[in-house]
């Protein structure tokens, strides 16, 4: 593993996924669209009843790509805003 690969920001998705598995969180990918600045990914989140304060919802992630690699991941509640950020027509 290189020093760059050991960055805390690169490990954040793994830690988030482990926490979600413990809570029995589930998400389905509802859409993927390529745009001029990155990828738009639609997600349908489902939480168990035991996850107090959490509600099922639809959200969108935009994966901004630079030099052929994902450089940033941005969450959005609104599809139109996410599509604009990804450059999806």
Phi and psi in degrees as a GROMACS rama.xvg file:
@    title "Ramachandran Plot"
@    xaxis  label "Phi"
@    yaxis  label "Psi"
@TYPE xy
-82.5779  164.779  UNK-2
-58.4046  -39.2839  UNK-3
-62.2128  -39.2901  UNK-4
-69.2206  -20.1532  UNK-5
-88.0727  5.07687  UNK-6
-59.0575  138.844  UNK-7
-57.7912  -36.326  UNK-8
-64.5294  -34.8483  UNK-9
-72.2949  -24.9418  UNK-10
-88.1207  -15.3963  UNK-11
-55.7881  -45.3254  UNK-12
-59.8791  -36.6455  UNK-13
-65.7672  -43.2316  UNK-14
-65.0322  -40.6322  UNK-15
-63.417  -41.1019  UNK-16
-65.3246  -40.3043  UNK-17
-64.4204  -42.1106  UNK-18
-63.666  -42.0352  UNK-19
-63.2543  -39.6477  UNK-20
-62.8836  -41.1433  UNK-21
-62.2634  -35.2902  UNK-22
-84.291  -3.92518  UNK-23
63.364  33.8031  UNK-24
-71.5083  146.049  UNK-25
-138.232  141.973  UNK-26
-138.619  137.874  UNK-27
-111.079  138.663  UNK-28
-77.7819  123.836  UNK-29
-104.27  -15.8591  UNK-30
-165.935  144.7  UNK-31
-138.791  127.635  UNK-32
-138.323  133.584  UNK-33
-88.1386  136.254  UNK-34
-126.313  -177.403  UNK-35
-71.6814  -21.3247  UNK-36
-112.307  -10.2583  UNK-37
166.66  -157.766  UNK-38
-112.528  140.098  UNK-39
-102.552  129.832  UNK-40
-128.189  118.869  UNK-41
-89.1894  138.937  UNK-42
-131.845  141.633  UNK-43
-111.851  109.901  UNK-44
-87.9328  139.031  UNK-45
-131.743  128.908  UNK-46
-114.14  145.324  UNK-47
-72.1167  159.468  UNK-48
-57.7607  -28.3753  UNK-49
-72.1876  -13.0898  UNK-50
-87.0735  78.7322  UNK-51
-60.6911  141.385  UNK-52
82.6041  -1.28553  UNK-53
-108.094  139.623  UNK-54
-124.815  147.382  UNK-55
-62.1444  144.905  UNK-56
-162.244  165.261  UNK-57
-105.07  133.741  UNK-58
-143.606  173.334  UNK-59
-135.227  139.594  UNK-60
-113.264  141.114  UNK-61
-114.206  123.659  UNK-62
-100.642  103.236  UNK-63
-80.9355  131.88  UNK-64
-111.754  132.08  UNK-65
-133.631  133.513  UNK-66
53.3203  36.8637  UNK-67
76.7505  9.44053  UNK-68
-128.872  151.696  UNK-69
-69.4356  119.67  UNK-70
-100.538  -30.9694  UNK-71
-148.587  151.476  UNK-72
-123.664  122.177  UNK-73
-118.925  128.655  UNK-74
-88.3169  146.401  UNK-75
-139.576  144.347  UNK-76
-90.4698  -20.5403  UNK-77
-111.978  124.803  UNK-78
-63.6686  -41.2129  UNK-79
-61.457  -42.504  UNK-80
-65.4789  -40.7609  UNK-81
-64.4956  -41.4851  UNK-82
-63.0044  -42.6467  UNK-83
-61.2906  -44.0117  UNK-84
-63.5973  -35.8285  UNK-85
-83.1157  -13.3177  UNK-86
78.1164  29.8709  UNK-87
-87.0163  128.82  UNK-88
